[in-house]
Amino acid sequence: MDDVIIIGAGVCGCSLAYELSRYQVKTLLLEKENDVSEGTTKANSAIVHAGYDPKPQTKMASYNVEGNAIIEQLSADLDIPYKKIGSLVVGFDETDRKTIEKLLDQGIQNGVKGLRIIEKDELLAMEPNLTKEALCALYAPSAGIIAPWELAIAQAECAVMGGTKIQLNAEVLSIEKIDGGFNVRTTAGDFKARFVVNAAGVNSGTVSRMLEPEFFSIVPKSGEYYLLDTTENGIVNMVIFPCPSDLGKGILVSPTIHDNVIVGPDSKVVDDKDDLGCTSEGLENVRKGALRLVPNVNIRASIRNFSGIRADAQMEDFIVGQSKTVKGFFNMAGIKSPGLTSAPAIAKDIAAELNQAGLEFKPNPNFVSKRRIKRFKHMTEAQKAQAIKENPAYGAIVCRCQTVTEGEILDALNRPVPPVSLDGVKRRTVAGMGRCQGGFCGPRVHSLIAQKLKKNQKDITLDKGGTYIVLGETKRGKI
Ligand SMILES: Cc1cc2nc3c(=O)[nH]c(=O)nc-3n(C[C@H](O)[C@H](O)[C@H](O)COP(=O)(O)OP(=O)(O)OC[C@H]3O[C@@H](n4cnc5c(N)ncnc54)[C@H](O)[C@@H]3O)c2cc1C
């Protein structure tokens, strides 16, 4: 029997696995998909929020502010792409000014550092492409941008190197209370542990109901985006938000960590928790929202549309902690925005609760607190020459848009949680993330994965299980 089973390898589950790997704890991370970070963690705005949005005295407020600080440190330790670029909430009139003053007050109560209201002249000097209609803004220097999937992958990799087990392609079907713990039935067999943690994202309501009487259910809310080409890099320097409304933080315009520009999201209730489609109506709303803030942002430079699903438990706060009805069962549930920012802080809290509930914490001598990734594009000329000398595969550029080498892709395929799909490789190396969206490098990456896994290319997917790319033989011969 393991000590802890974590259900769901999104940023919450992976943060907890990493946190528990500090100790000699037998942890098993169960994930229904073929990779970590396949849920909401891979499709969001990628903002490390400062922490003025959540209502003071909520868990959300303290996790947000603490998570913001932890992520800065974690990014340095685990080599996760991250930049503290600051954010602005822009006001257009005196009603907006009142909202901004309220956000400032909330931020001060929540302990956010460096917040201040700036007026039009300073605002336009900071962001020359912002609409001239802007009146004032809340400036939050501690906001940042990150590669969100990397926050999950990096922590999962370190946890695995420290002894955590991961079982992918294991969808949890039911959970049963047994003597001394739980039996968790999955599509990959049964697993037993003393404690179970529900970090199943949009499915956290379903997983809770496997053991607990219903006390929340998740309403899936989609948010659609445009991702703009790097040609738009520099149109804004910070994360630009409008004033928040009942629908959320609003449609933002922001640089991404990979020098693109992201525009979105809207907010719409969807019937299907897996509905990641975009609609012309949703994208039109996003376009209008972006132009209101930055009138000359070039939406035609779009290289991709995508959407993410919020796990809205229709509560003001996150659902975090031990179940009131089932001892030994814990929830990290209803983790909507700012869940990405909050995840490492939520994980610390759940770890402390597990410890209080009887999980012994002896330091793990194999804990991995540092990780380094070779990124050819960011090397000096001397480092590039050295990398090629050590491994000639670093001399072969596979992704031309993002300058990713075959060496980096082969390294990714050998990492502690290896990718099995094109998008898995993309999230680890950025190959396929550029202007051509994998049109050029896709076939080569496809073939490298097949070689590594000793499989036929027909069996290699774009992303989740079932997303096959090559369907059969062509008249030119066998694949
Ligand atoms: C549009 C949008 C924008 C956002 N922007 C931001 C932002 O800028 N900043 C921020 O801080 N937050 C943001 N968020 C919120 C943030 O993305 C989420 O809070 C966070 O990713 C949630 O992580 P998670 O681990 O709880 O869920 P997920 O990432 O969804 O992970 C849950 C995992 O559980 C797995 N799973 C589900 N059911 C089962 C089962 N039965 N068995 C096994 N595995 C299962 C899933 O496959 C998935 O991998 C945004 C969210 C959305 C939708």
The ligand as a MOL file (V3000), in Angstrom:
LIG
                    3D

  0  0  0     0  0            999 V3000
M  V30 BEGIN CTAB
M  V30 COUNTS 53 58 0 0 0
M  V30 BEGIN ATOM
M  V30 1 C -9.3010 30.2820 -19.5740 0
M  V30 2 C -8.4700 30.1100 -18.3380 0
M  V30 3 C -7.5030 31.0500 -18.0010 0
M  V30 4 C -6.7670 30.9210 -16.8300 0
M  V30 5 N -5.7360 31.7890 -16.5820 0
M  V30 6 C -5.0040 31.6470 -15.4530 0
M  V30 7 C -3.8980 32.5050 -15.2030 0
M  V30 8 O -3.5250 33.3140 -16.0410 0
M  V30 9 N -3.2620 32.3970 -14.0270 0
M  V30 10 C -3.6420 31.5010 -13.0730 0
M  V30 11 O -3.0530 31.4980 -11.9910 0
M  V30 12 N -4.6420 30.6190 -13.3190 0
M  V30 13 C -5.3020 30.6590 -14.4810 0
M  V30 14 N -6.2950 29.7740 -14.7600 0
M  V30 15 C -6.5680 28.7000 -13.8190 0
M  V30 16 C -5.5570 27.5610 -13.9140 0
M  V30 17 O -5.2960 27.2410 -15.2620 0
M  V30 18 C -6.1410 26.3570 -13.1850 0
M  V30 19 O -6.5380 26.7600 -11.9040 0
M  V30 20 C -5.1410 25.2310 -13.0280 0
M  V30 21 O -4.5330 24.8910 -14.2460 0
M  V30 22 C -5.8670 24.0310 -12.4480 0
M  V30 23 O -4.9680 22.9820 -12.2720 0
M  V30 24 P -5.4810 21.5790 -11.7810 0
M  V30 25 O -4.2790 20.7510 -11.5580 0
M  V30 26 O -6.4400 21.7600 -10.6550 0
M  V30 27 O -6.3800 21.0270 -12.9790 0
M  V30 28 P -5.9470 20.3640 -14.3820 0
M  V30 29 O -4.7800 21.0060 -14.9810 0
M  V30 30 O -7.1840 20.2890 -15.1960 0
M  V30 31 O -5.4990 18.9110 -13.9480 0
M  V30 32 C -6.4110 17.9140 -13.5490 0
M  V30 33 C -5.8890 16.5910 -14.0750 0
M  V30 34 O -6.7110 15.5540 -13.5820 0
M  V30 35 C -6.8490 14.5730 -14.6010 0
M  V30 36 N -8.0540 13.8010 -14.2990 0
M  V30 37 C -9.3320 14.2300 -14.3450 0
M  V30 38 N -10.1690 13.2340 -14.0010 0
M  V30 39 C -9.3920 12.1610 -13.7110 0
M  V30 40 C -9.6830 10.8260 -13.3140 0
M  V30 41 N -10.9350 10.3960 -13.1300 0
M  V30 42 N -8.6480 9.9790 -13.1360 0
M  V30 43 C -7.3710 10.3730 -13.3190 0
M  V30 44 N -7.0530 11.6400 -13.7200 0
M  V30 45 C -8.0510 12.5150 -13.9030 0
M  V30 46 C -6.9610 15.4030 -15.8720 0
M  V30 47 O -6.6760 14.6680 -17.0260 0
M  V30 48 C -5.9490 16.5030 -15.5910 0
M  V30 49 O -4.6660 16.1930 -16.0890 0
M  V30 50 C -7.0240 29.8470 -15.9470 0
M  V30 51 C -7.9830 28.8780 -16.3020 0
M  V30 52 C -8.6680 28.9920 -17.5090 0
M  V30 53 C -9.6040 27.9170 -17.9180 0
M  V30 END ATOM
M  V30 BEGIN BOND
M  V30 1 1 1 2
M  V30 2 1 2 3
M  V30 3 2 2 52
M  V30 4 2 3 4
M  V30 5 1 4 5
M  V30 6 1 4 50
M  V30 7 2 5 6
M  V30 8 1 6 7
M  V30 9 1 6 13
M  V30 10 2 7 8
M  V30 11 1 7 9
M  V30 12 1 9 10
M  V30 13 2 10 11
M  V30 14 1 10 12
M  V30 15 2 12 13
M  V30 16 1 13 14
M  V30 17 1 14 15
M  V30 18 1 14 50
M  V30 19 1 15 16
M  V30 20 1 16 17
M  V30 21 1 16 18
M  V30 22 1 18 19
M  V30 23 1 18 20
M  V30 24 1 20 21
M  V30 25 1 20 22
M  V30 26 1 22 23
M  V30 27 1 23 24
M  V30 28 2 24 25
M  V30 29 1 24 26
M  V30 30 1 24 27
M  V30 31 1 27 28
M  V30 32 2 28 29
M  V30 33 1 28 30
M  V30 34 1 28 31
M  V30 35 1 31 32
M  V30 36 1 32 33
M  V30 37 1 33 34
M  V30 38 1 33 48
M  V30 39 1 34 35
M  V30 40 1 35 36
M  V30 41 1 35 46
M  V30 42 1 36 37
M  V30 43 1 36 45
M  V30 44 2 37 38
M  V30 45 1 38 39
M  V30 46 1 39 40
M  V30 47 2 39 45
M  V30 48 1 40 41
M  V30 49 2 40 42
M  V30 50 1 42 43
M  V30 51 2 43 44
M  V30 52 1 44 45
M  V30 53 1 46 47
M  V30 54 1 46 48
M  V30 55 1 48 49
M  V30 56 2 50 51
M  V30 57 1 51 52
M  V30 58 1 52 53
M  V30 END BOND
M  V30 END CTAB
M  END
